[in-house]
Amino acid sequence: MTQKIGTFADRVNNRMVRYFPGPAARIETSQPIVSFTFDDVPETAWTAGARILENEGVCGTFYIAGVFIDAYDGAQQMISAKGCSELAAAGHELACHTFSHRKLSSFSREGLKADLDRNDSVLGSFDGNRHARNFSVPFGMASPVMQPLLRRKFRTTRGIMPGINRGKVDPHNLAAVELRSDQNYLDAADLWLEDVLQNGGWLIIFTHDVSRTPSFYGCPEERFQGFVRRALSGGAKIMTVDAAATALGL
């Protein structure tokens, strides 16, 4: 099914979720916290992204859509079942990105619940987790109609609005900064990272593939490694989304 992304209706939905938030939490920390996360999870997010994190003694969060496991998304090879098992065994977090990787607005409430339950079952076969997972919104296209379901089902929900999570925050519309191969995105991420290192808060970074020749939505391998090392050398705690949520009392 072809989906038009970023339509007028999508933009309205995102604004409604942003301007009419759910119950707020407060994030007050002078300690910078950085979470490195991956959406869709191409194979290189596991073979390169996870390896870079593990070499520095830290873990990341992988927002997996079950439909992509052992499959291709266009020409891009996605993570295998073996990769999912190895991520979980190494201490990385397996988080939800729906099963079918569709815009939330394309589901009925019942259809979305069934889809999320299906993905839970798939991810649970790899990590045995039976507790509330964390979620990222496919394509960053939120749905105010679905927010109550997401609040009941998940611990947190991550969007794609850039920023640092601090002060008054909606845990089900967390800000995140994207790493893409485009130099403008990389330069902006550098600034966000320096901001959190200087002023504290929780910075969530997300990308897709990690490679020497990344896709449009991916990050160059050496730049990803540089971000991880800069965060550590700057005094940040690198934590999975779930570990950060625990540390921050969410």
NUKE-221534 format. One record per residue: y, x, z of N, C-alpha, C, O in turn. Coordinates in steps of 0.2 Angstrom, whole numbers, plus 2048, in hexadecimal, padded with zeros to 3 digits. Example, Ala and Ser with C-alpha at 12.3 -4.5 7.8 and 13.67 -1.06 7.14 Angstrom:
<atoms>
7E48428277EA83E8277F08428277EF84782A
7F58408237FB844824800840827806843828
</atoms>
This chain:
<atoms>
7FA804800800800800806804800807809804
80B8037FB8118077FB8168048008177FE800
81980880481E80680982580980782580F806
82A80580783180880683380980D833805811
83581080D83781281483F81381484281580F
84281181A84981281A84D80C81785380D815
84A80681684D8008138537FE81885380081E
8577F981685C7F681A8597F382085C7F4826
8547F08208507ED82584E7F282A84E7F1830
84B7F88288497FD82C84F80083084F801836
85580182D85B80383085D7FF83685F80183B
85D7F883485F7F383985A7F383F85C7F3845
8547F483E84F7F48438507FA8488507FA84E
85180084585280684985880584D858807853
85E80284A86480184E8637FD8548657FE859
85F7F785385E7F385885A7F685E85B7F5864
8557FA85C8517FD86185580286585580386B
85A80586185E80A86486480786986580986E
86780286786C7FF86A86A7F986F86E7F7873
8647F786F8617F287485B7F58778567F3876
85C7FB87B8567FE87E8527FA8838557F5886
84C7FC8848487FA88A84A7FD890850800891
8467FC8958487FF89C84980689B84580A898
84E80989E85081089E84D8148A384C8118A9
84D81A8A284B81F8A78508248A78548258A2
8518288AC85682E8AC8528348AC84D8368B0
8548398A885283F8A78578448AA85C8458A6
8568478B085B84B8B38578528B48548528B9
8588578B085585D8B18598638AE85B8638A8
85A8688B285E86E8B08598728AC85B8778A9
8528718AD84D8758AA84C8738A384A86D8A2
84D87789E84C875897844874896840878898
84286E89383B86D89183B86B88A83F868887
83686E88783686E87F82F86C87E82A86F880
82E86687A82786487782786587082B86286C
82286886D82186986681C864864816864867
81E86085F81985A85D81885A85681C85D852
81385785481185784D80F85084B80B84D84E
81284D84581184684380C84783D80C84C839
80884283C8038418377FD8468387F7844837
7FF84C8397FB85283B7F78548357F1853834
7FA8578307F785B82B7F386182E7F3863834
7EE86382A7E986882D7ED86E82F7EB871834
7F387082C7F687782F7FA8768357FB87A839
7FB86F8377FE86E83E7F98718437FA873848
7F28708427ED8728467EC87A8457EC87E84A
7EA87C83F7E888383D7EE88883E7ED88E840
7F488683D7FA88A83E7FE88884480088D849
80088284480588084A802881851805883855
7FB87E8527F887F8587F788685A7F7888860
7F588A8557F38918567FA8958597F989885E
7FF89385680589685880789585F809899863
80688E86180788C86880288F86D804892872
7FC88F86B7F789286F7F889A8707F689C876
7FA89D86B7FB8A486C8018A68718018AB874
8058A187280A8A187780889E87E80C89E883
80289C87E80089988480289288680289088C
80488E88180788788280388287D7FF884879
80487C87E80187787A80687287780C872879
80486E87280886986F80586286F800861871
80985E86C80785786B80685586480A857860
8008528627FF85185B7FE84985A7F984685D
80384685780383F8567FE83D85080183E84A
7F883B8517F383B84C7F283384A7F282F84E
7F28328437F082C8407E982C83E7E8830839
7E58288407DE82983F7DC8298387D782C836
7E08258347DE82482D7DF82B8297DB82C824
7E283082C7E38378297DD83C82A7DD841827
7D983A8307D483F8327CF84082C7CC83B82A
7CE84682B7C98488257CB84581F7C784381B
7D184581D7D48428177DA8468157DC84B817
7DC84480F7E284780C7E884180C7E783B80B
7EE84480D7F484080C7F78428067FB847806
7F683F8007F88427FA7F48487F87EE8487F8
7F784E7F77F48547F67F38587FC7F085D7FC
7F58558027F58598087EF85880C7EE85280E
7EB85D80E7E585C8127E885B8197EC85E81C
7E585681C7E78548237E18568287DC859826
7E385582F7DE8588347D78558337D684F831
7D28598357CB8578357C985583C7CD856841
7C485183C7C184F8437C08558477C185584D
7BD85B8447BC8618487C386484B7C3866850
7C88638477CF8658497D186184F7D4864854
7D085B84F7D28568547CE85885B7D1859860
7C885A85A7C485C8607C68628637C7863869
7C886785E7CA86E8607D186D8637D2871868
7D58698617DC8688647DB86686B7DE869870
7D786186C7D685E8737D38638777D586487D
7CE8678757CA86C8797CF87187B7CE874881
7D48738777D98788797DF87687D7E387A87F
7DF86F87F7E486D8847EA8698807EE867884
7EA86987A7EF8658767EE85E8777E985B879
7F485A8777F48538787F384F8717F685186C
7EE84B8717ED84686B7F184086D7EF83C871
7F683E8687FA8398697F98348637F783685E
7FC82E8647FB82985F80182885A80782985C
7FF82785480482684E80282084A803820844
7FF81B84D7FB81684A7F58188477F481E846
7F08148457EA8168417EC81683A7EA81B837
7EF8118377F08118307F681482D7F7813827
7FA81683280181983080581582B807816825
80680F82E80B80A82B81180982F81180A835
81680782C81C80582F81A7FF8348167FB833
81D80083A81C7FB83F81D7F383D81A7EF83F
8237F38398257EC8378207E98328217E3830
81B7ED82F8167EA82A8117E782E80D7E482B
8107E783580B7E483880D7DE83B8137DD83D
8087D983D8097D48428087D78488057DD849
80A7D484E8097D78548017D88567FF7DD858
7FD7D38547F67D38557F37D98507EF7DD853
7F67DA84A7F37DF8467F57E68487F17EA848
7FB7E784B7FD7ED84E7F97EF8547F67F4855
7F87EA8587F47EB85E7ED7EE85C7EA7F285F
7EA7EA8577E37EC8557E37F38527DE7F7853
7E87F584E7E97FB84B7E98018517E6806850
7EE8008567EF80485B7E880585F7E680B861
7E58008607DE8008647D98048607D5808863
7D980385A7D58078557D680F8567D2813856
7DD8108567DE8188567DD81A85D7DA82085D
7DE8168627DC8198697D481A8697D281F86C
7D08168667C98178667C781E8627C3822865
7CB81F85D7C98258597CB82B85D7C883085E
7D182B8607D48318637D083286A7CE83886C
7CE82D86D7C982D8737C38308727C0833876
7C083086B7BA83386A7BB83B86A7B683E86A
7C183D8697C28458697C48478707C284D872
7C88438747CA84687A7C88428807C9844886
7C583D87F7C28398857C88358897C683388F
7CE8358877D483388B7D382B88B7D3828885
7D48288917D48218917DA81E8947DB819896
7DF8238957E58218987EB8208927E982188C
7F081D8947F681C88F7F882288C7F982788F
7F88218857FA827881801827880805822882
80482C87C80B82C87980A82A87280582B86F
81082886F81082586981682886581C829868
81682985E81B82A85A81B825855816823852
82182385382281D84E821820847825824845
81C81D84381C81F83C82281F838825819838
82482483482A824830830824834836824831
83082483B83682383F83981C83E83E81B840
83581783C83781083A83580B840830809840
83A80B84583880784B8387FF84983B7FD844
8367FB84E8367F484E8377F18548337F2859
83D7EE85583F7EA85C8397E585E8387E4864
8367E28598317DD85A82B7E085D8287DD862
82A7E685C8247EA85E8257EE8648207F0867
82B7EF86682D7F386C8297F08738267F5876
8297EA8748257E887A81E7EA87A81B7EC87F
81A7EA8748137EC8748137F387580E7F6879
8177F78728177FE87381980087A81580587D
81D7FD87E81E7FE8858187FD88981780088E
8157F788780F7F688B8097FB88A8057FD88F
8087FD8848038018828038088837FE80C885
80980B88280A81288280F81588881381188B
80E81B88A81281E88F81981F88C81E81E890
81A82288682082388381F82287C81A822879
82582187882582087182B82586F830825871
82982986A82E82D86783082B86082C82985C
83782B85F83A82A85883C830855839836856
84183085084383584C84B83684D84D83A849
84E83385185583485285683A85685383B85B
85A83F85385B84685685F84585C86384285D
85D84A86186084A86785C84D86D85684F86C
85F84E87385B85087885B84B87D85F84787F
85584A88085484488585684788C85384B88F
85C84488E85E84589586384089686683C892
86483F89D86883989F86483389F85E8338A0
86882E89D86482789C861827895863828890
85A82689685682689085182089084E81E895
85081D88A84A81888984481C88784481F882
83F81C88C83982088B83581D884830821882
83781888283481587C838816875837812871
83D81A87684181C87084482387184A824871
83F82887284182F87484483286D841831868
84983686F84C83A86984784086784484286C
84884286184484885F84784B85984B848855
84785285984A85685484585884F83F85B851
84685784984185984384286084184786283F
83C86384083C86A83C839868835834866834
83D86A83083B86A82983D870826841875829
83A87282083C87881D84387981B84587E819
84687381A84D87381885287781D851876823
85687B81B85A88081F85E87C82486087E829
86187682186587282686286F82C86486F831
85B86D82B85786B83085687183585687083B
85487783385387C83785987F83B858880841
85F87F83886588183B86687C84186887D846
86687583F86787084486287184A864870850
85C87284985787384E859879852858879859
85B87E84F85E88485386388285886388485E
86887E85686D87C85A86B87786086D878866
86687385E86386E86485F87286986087186F
85C87786685887C86B85D87F87085B880876
86288286D86788687186A88187686B88387C
86B87B87486E87687986A87587F86C875884
86387387D85F87288385E87888785D87788D
85E87E88485D88488986388588D862888893
86988388B86F88488F87087F894873880899
86E87889287087389686B86F89986C86A89C
86587089785F86D89A85D866896861864892
85886389885685D89584F85E89284C863893
84D85988E84785988B84885888384A853881
84685E88084785E87984085D87683B861877
83F85887283985786E83A85986783E856863
83685E86483686085D83085D85A82B85D85C
83185B85382B85985082C85B84883185C846
82685C84682585E83F81F85B83C81B857840
81C85D83681685B83381286183280E863837
81286482C80E86A82B81187082D81887082E
80E87682F81087C83080D88182C80788282C
81188582780E88982281388E82081988D821
81189381C81589881981889481381E896811
81588F81081888B80B81888480D81488080A
81C88281181C87B81481E87680F82187780A
81C86F81081E86A80D82586880E82886B812
82886380B82E86180C82F85F813835860816
82A85C81782B85A81E82885F82382785E829
82686582082386A82482887082782E870825
82587482B82987A82D82688082B82088182C
82A88582982888C82882488F82E82788E834
81F89282D81B89483381F89983781F89983D
82289E8348268A383882C8A083C82E8A2841
82F89A83983489783D831893842835893848
82C89084182988C84782789184D829890853
82489784B82389C85082989E85482989F85A
82E89F8508358A185383889C85783A89E85D
83789585683989085A835890861838890866
82F89186182B89186782D89786B82E896871
82D89D86882F8A386C8368A386F8378A5874
83B8A086B84289F86D84289A87384589C878
83E89587383E89087983B89487F83E893884
83689787E83389B8848388A08878398A188D
83A8A488283F8AA8848458A78878488AA88C
8478A188584D89E88884C89A88F851898892
84689A89184489889884289189884188D89D
84088E89283E88789283688789483388B893
83588189682D87F89782B87C89182E87788F
82687E88E82387B88881D87788B81987988D
81E87088A81986B88C81786688781B865883
81186388881085E88381485888681785888B
81585388181984D88381684A88981A84888E
80F84988A80D84689080E84A89681084789B
80E85189680F85589C81685489D8188548A3
81B85489882285489A82484D89D82884D8A2
82084889A82284189D8208418A582383E8A9
81A8448A68188458AD81D8488B181F8468B7
81F84E8AF8248528B382B84F8B482E8508B9
82C84B8AF8338478AF8328408B383783D8B3
82C83E8B582B8388B882C8328B482E82D8B6
82A8338AE82A82D8A98248298A98238248A6
</atoms>
